[in-house]
């Protein structure tokens, strides 16, 4: 588990609207895809999230820092990544 900052990833027609807190707050775990999805039908592939997380973990390891456990979404919601 870890924390991923998605701010730089929220670009383009599908993801840029998620910068609005009220839309980002609609985040949920899609029951079939088992990844984060939003009311505007945007979703992020689990593999993409894991790649971001692994990169963050490697960066943290090189800085010898610990990360909080869940994915912290910009709206303050926590999303578990296992």
Short mmCIF file of the C-alpha atoms (twelve columns), coordinates in Angstrom:
data_MODEL
# 
_entry.id   MODEL 
# 
loop_
_atom_site.group_PDB 
_atom_site.id 
_atom_site.type_symbol 
_atom_site.label_atom_id 
_atom_site.label_alt_id 
_atom_site.label_comp_id 
_atom_site.label_asym_id 
_atom_site.label_seq_id 
_atom_site.Cartn_x 
_atom_site.Cartn_y 
_atom_site.Cartn_z 
_atom_site.pdbx_PDB_model_num 
ATOM 1  C CA . UNK A 1  0.000   0.000  0.000   1 
ATOM 2  C CA . UNK A 2  1.068   3.581  -0.491  1 
ATOM 3  C CA . UNK A 3  0.166   7.127  -1.408  1 
ATOM 4  C CA . UNK A 4  0.015   8.357  -4.981  1 
ATOM 5  C CA . UNK A 5  -0.384  12.004 -6.000  1 
ATOM 6  C CA . UNK A 6  -2.539  11.922 -9.127  1 
ATOM 7  C CA . UNK A 7  -2.491  15.671 -9.752  1 
ATOM 8  C CA . UNK A 8  -0.071  15.494 -12.701 1 
ATOM 9  C CA . UNK A 9  -2.022  12.587 -14.212 1 
ATOM 10 C CA . UNK A 10 -5.371  14.395 -14.381 1 
ATOM 11 C CA . UNK A 11 -5.076  15.833 -17.882 1 
ATOM 12 C CA . UNK A 12 -7.078  15.580 -21.101 1 
ATOM 13 C CA . UNK A 13 -10.799 15.565 -21.765 1 
ATOM 14 C CA . UNK A 14 -11.569 12.605 -19.489 1 
ATOM 15 C CA . UNK A 15 -9.332  13.310 -16.499 1 
ATOM 16 C CA . UNK A 16 -8.979  17.126 -16.309 1 
ATOM 17 C CA . UNK A 17 -12.552 17.517 -14.991 1 
ATOM 18 C CA . UNK A 18 -11.487 15.402 -11.996 1 
ATOM 19 C CA . UNK A 19 -9.485  18.385 -10.751 1 
ATOM 20 C CA . UNK A 20 -12.847 19.743 -9.574  1 
ATOM 21 C CA . UNK A 21 -13.241 18.509 -5.984  1 
ATOM 22 C CA . UNK A 22 -16.952 17.773 -6.377  1 
ATOM 23 C CA . UNK A 23 -16.341 15.406 -9.314  1 
ATOM 24 C CA . UNK A 24 -13.230 13.860 -7.784  1 
ATOM 25 C CA . UNK A 25 -15.296 13.133 -4.676  1 
ATOM 26 C CA . UNK A 26 -17.377 10.677 -6.721  1 
ATOM 27 C CA . UNK A 27 -14.453 8.196  -6.693  1 
ATOM 28 C CA . UNK A 28 -15.394 4.587  -6.003  1 
ATOM 29 C CA . UNK A 29 -13.955 1.124  -6.547  1 
ATOM 30 C CA . UNK A 30 -15.415 -0.274 -9.754  1 
ATOM 31 C CA . UNK A 31 -16.920 -3.683 -8.887  1 
ATOM 32 C CA . UNK A 32 -15.741 -5.476 -12.035 1 
ATOM 33 C CA . UNK A 33 -12.468 -3.719 -12.847 1 
ATOM 34 C CA . UNK A 34 -11.476 -3.502 -9.149  1 
ATOM 35 C CA . UNK A 35 -9.873  -0.082 -9.649  1 
ATOM 36 C CA . UNK A 36 -10.747 3.515  -8.923  1 
ATOM 37 C CA . UNK A 37 -13.447 5.013  -11.150 1 
ATOM 38 C CA . UNK A 38 -15.516 8.213  -11.168 1 
ATOM 39 C CA . UNK A 39 -19.032 9.329  -12.059 1 
ATOM 40 C CA . UNK A 40 -17.847 10.728 -15.423 1 
ATOM 41 C CA . UNK A 41 -16.786 7.160  -16.422 1 
ATOM 42 C CA . UNK A 42 -13.078 7.896  -15.991 1 
ATOM 43 C CA . UNK A 43 -11.021 5.112  -14.462 1 
ATOM 44 C CA . UNK A 44 -7.368  4.296  -13.960 1 
ATOM 45 C CA . UNK A 45 -5.914  0.923  -14.862 1 
ATOM 46 C CA . UNK A 46 -4.697  -0.987 -11.800 1 
ATOM 47 C CA . UNK A 47 -1.368  -1.587 -13.568 1 
ATOM 48 C CA . UNK A 48 -0.920  2.162  -14.031 1 
ATOM 49 C CA . UNK A 49 -1.614  2.801  -10.344 1 
ATOM 50 C CA . UNK A 50 0.829   0.072  -9.339  1 
ATOM 51 C CA . UNK A 51 3.517   1.507  -11.619 1 
ATOM 52 C CA . UNK A 52 3.030   4.929  -10.015 1 
ATOM 53 C CA . UNK A 53 3.122   3.372  -6.563  1 
ATOM 54 C CA . UNK A 54 6.258   1.344  -7.278  1 
ATOM 55 C CA . UNK A 55 7.992   4.452  -8.609  1 
ATOM 56 C CA . UNK A 56 6.980   6.337  -5.459  1 
ATOM 57 C CA . UNK A 57 8.168   3.498  -3.236  1 
ATOM 58 C CA . UNK A 58 11.529  3.403  -5.012  1 
ATOM 59 C CA . UNK A 59 11.852  7.157  -4.612  1 
ATOM 60 C CA . UNK A 60 10.944  6.931  -0.929  1 
ATOM 61 C CA . UNK A 61 13.378  4.074  -0.380  1 
ATOM 62 C CA . UNK A 62 16.164  6.129  -1.886  1 
ATOM 63 C CA . UNK A 63 15.259  8.949  0.502   1 
ATOM 64 C CA . UNK A 64 14.818  6.470  3.372   1 
ATOM 65 C CA . UNK A 65 11.300  7.718  4.125   1 
ATOM 66 C CA . UNK A 66 8.145   5.809  5.019   1 
ATOM 67 C CA . UNK A 67 4.873   6.257  3.138   1 
ATOM 68 C CA . UNK A 68 1.364   6.247  4.603   1 
ATOM 69 C CA . UNK A 69 -0.631  3.151  3.710   1 
ATOM 70 C CA . UNK A 70 -3.617  4.098  1.508   1 
ATOM 71 C CA . UNK A 71 -3.821  6.062  -1.714  1 
ATOM 72 C CA . UNK A 72 -4.773  9.594  -0.708  1 
ATOM 73 C CA . UNK A 73 -7.032  11.125 -3.322  1 
ATOM 74 C CA . UNK A 74 -7.002  14.917 -3.779  1 
ATOM 75 C CA . UNK A 75 -10.498 15.142 -2.274  1 
ATOM 76 C CA . UNK A 76 -9.170  13.683 0.967   1 
ATOM 77 C CA . UNK A 77 -10.674 10.220 0.413   1 
ATOM 78 C CA . UNK A 78 -8.503  7.197  1.022   1 
ATOM 79 C CA . UNK A 79 -8.346  4.425  -1.566  1 
ATOM 80 C CA . UNK A 80 -6.572  1.205  -0.582  1 
ATOM 81 C CA . UNK A 81 -3.939  -0.219 -2.904  1 
ATOM 82 C CA . UNK A 82 -2.780  -3.719 -2.134  1 
# 
